Amino acid sequence: MDKEAALQQVAAITQALEEVTKGLKQYATVIQESGGKSDLESIGQVSQSHTDLVSGVRTLNRASRGPVDMVFAQIEAVAYTGAVRALLEMGIFEKLPLDGTGLSADVLANELRVERDLLVRLMRVAVPELFAEPEPQIYSHTPYSMVYLHPGVRGAFKLMLGEYAPVFNKLSEFFKDSGWKSPQSETNNPYTFTHQTKGLTMWEHVKLDPDYFKIWNAAMNAQGIATSFAISIFPFKTELSKMETTEETVLVVDVGGGLGHATKQVKALCEDVKGRIILQDRPEVLEDITEELPEIEKMGHDFFTPNPVKGALIYYIRRCLHDWNDENCVLILKNIACSMTRSSRLLIAEIVLPATKADVEGAWMDLTMMTFTGKERTEQQWGDLLKDAGLRLEKTYGMPGTHYGVVEAYLT
Ligand SMILES: C[S@@+](CC[C@H](N)C(=O)[O-])C[C@H]1O[C@@H](n2cnc3c(N)ncnc32)[C@H](O)[C@@H]1O
């Protein structure tokens, strides 16, 4: 790099650093004022200022590394994730003591029955981000490695890498073969192409191996729990309290509610409002529920068929529609709409992408969904789907700092 270019880089780094310093001050102020509070506005402010800070750090990282090094950063990231996955399978994470004391490469290799040299080479890639190496080839846990011991986090990591990293690698091959357009077929999409599913959909394919399916479910559940803060974006209690209800009134039907994690929270948010709460999903999913769900009725239902509950006040559908293409979403929505009355409303709890400047999570989630024909949607796209299903979008509820939102709709 010549001197002029280097000076320009220094100027860019200086500017990015100033932004990070500003962002950090802002974050610290917000934490002082709103940290630890559980109201949505405070959670939103903390989340927004943290997102801004991380975005500033990304810009600083980019400015410091420069354009060429940023190309190689991608290879670095691929090698890193590959090494972490291999170390997970090797068993290092379980072997290292949880109190932070270290173990030598010799001991680890011996106890895990692996080649010492291979272990050292993998750890060389993983250590700077993940483990500590207080002395040469003595390794210990840090909070960044311990987090992989959480089954949900580990499941999500393994799922994303095992299932989707190969698919992302094959995206260009798939599109070159089948045309540059969003895939619409359940049995011919980047996922089925990469995994050679032989006519099975992704949903059928992941069930082939029961052990793998367990990891899959743990990961899905973990993601649901991670986004559970967003359930209260819709003011359930305030809205339902405005209605005259009896013990017989169906307050909420949670369509495609899975194991009922969100349903339980909805129930808590509707405390003191008289009425019923119903959890619907496919019968085989409901059979897997092991925990007690007090005062929640379970009902087997395929959401591609008309909803058997007529005239509920709220039909709630969370994190389901993003799995499906527009055509299937309209079918699902029509099968809810046909059971709604004028006093029913539909709530879609999903990511609502902004028209521009989506956050990193929204963007990668959308691309992941795309690999099997699903989609994250903007408010405009939600509105179009609703219209096609005979519904009208009334309002979109959101909160700063996240794209998770709730789209409210009524019969047209
Ligand atoms: C990502 S999970 C969301 C679960 C839950 N709503 C939540 O937010 O945690 C998608 C759910 O859609 C359900 N689902 C898929 N196909 C379905 C169908 N044909 N009828 C009913 N539910 C279905 C799945 O069983 C799963 O529970």
The ligand as an SDF file (V2000), in Angstrom:
LIG
                    3D

 27 29  0  0  0  0  0  0  0  0999 V2000
  -40.8200  -22.5220   13.7740 C   0  0  0  0  0  0  0  0  0  0  0  0
  -42.1160  -23.4200   14.4900 S   0  0  0  0  0  0  0  0  0  0  0  0
  -42.9780  -22.1440   15.3780 C   0  0  0  0  0  0  0  0  0  0  0  0
  -43.6060  -22.6660   16.6280 C   0  0  0  0  0  0  0  0  0  0  0  0
  -44.2510  -21.6010   17.5140 C   0  0  0  0  0  0  0  0  0  0  0  0
  -45.3140  -20.9090   16.8360 N   0  0  0  0  0  0  0  0  0  0  0  0
  -43.2340  -20.6230   18.0470 C   0  0  0  0  0  0  0  0  0  0  0  0
  -43.2810  -19.4490   17.7240 O   0  0  0  0  0  0  0  0  0  0  0  0
  -42.3560  -21.0630   18.8110 O   0  0  0  0  0  0  0  0  0  0  0  0
  -43.2270  -23.7830   13.1380 C   0  0  0  0  0  0  0  0  0  0  0  0
  -44.3770  -24.6390   13.5630 C   0  0  0  0  0  0  0  0  0  0  0  0
  -45.2320  -24.8870   12.4380 O   0  0  0  0  0  0  0  0  0  0  0  0
  -45.7910  -26.1710   12.6390 C   0  0  0  0  0  0  0  0  0  0  0  0
  -46.3660  -26.6970   11.3850 N   0  0  0  0  0  0  0  0  0  0  0  0
  -45.7260  -27.0500   10.2580 C   0  0  0  0  0  0  0  0  0  0  0  0
  -46.5960  -27.5240    9.3470 N   0  0  0  0  0  0  0  0  0  0  0  0
  -47.8110  -27.4950    9.9490 C   0  0  0  0  0  0  0  0  0  0  0  0
  -49.1080  -27.8490    9.5150 C   0  0  0  0  0  0  0  0  0  0  0  0
  -49.3290  -28.3280    8.2810 N   0  0  0  0  0  0  0  0  0  0  0  0
  -50.1410  -27.6660   10.3640 N   0  0  0  0  0  0  0  0  0  0  0  0
  -49.9320  -27.1610   11.6130 C   0  0  0  0  0  0  0  0  0  0  0  0
  -48.7080  -26.7950   12.0770 N   0  0  0  0  0  0  0  0  0  0  0  0
  -47.6680  -26.9660   11.2540 C   0  0  0  0  0  0  0  0  0  0  0  0
  -44.6120  -26.9770   13.0990 C   0  0  0  0  0  0  0  0  0  0  0  0
  -45.0060  -28.2000   13.6950 O   0  0  0  0  0  0  0  0  0  0  0  0
  -43.9550  -26.0120   14.0750 C   0  0  0  0  0  0  0  0  0  0  0  0
  -44.4340  -26.2000   15.3750 O   0  0  0  0  0  0  0  0  0  0  0  0
  1  2  1  0
  2  3  1  0
  2 10  1  0
  3  4  1  0
  4  5  1  0
  5  6  1  0
  5  7  1  0
  7  8  2  0
  7  9  1  0
 10 11  1  0
 11 12  1  0
 11 26  1  0
 12 13  1  0
 13 14  1  0
 13 24  1  0
 14 15  1  0
 14 23  1  0
 15 16  2  0
 16 17  1  0
 17 18  1  0
 17 23  2  0
 18 19  1  0
 18 20  2  0
 20 21  1  0
 21 22  2  0
 22 23  1  0
 24 25  1  0
 24 26  1  0
 26 27  1  0
M  CHG  2   2   1   9  -1
M  END
$$$$
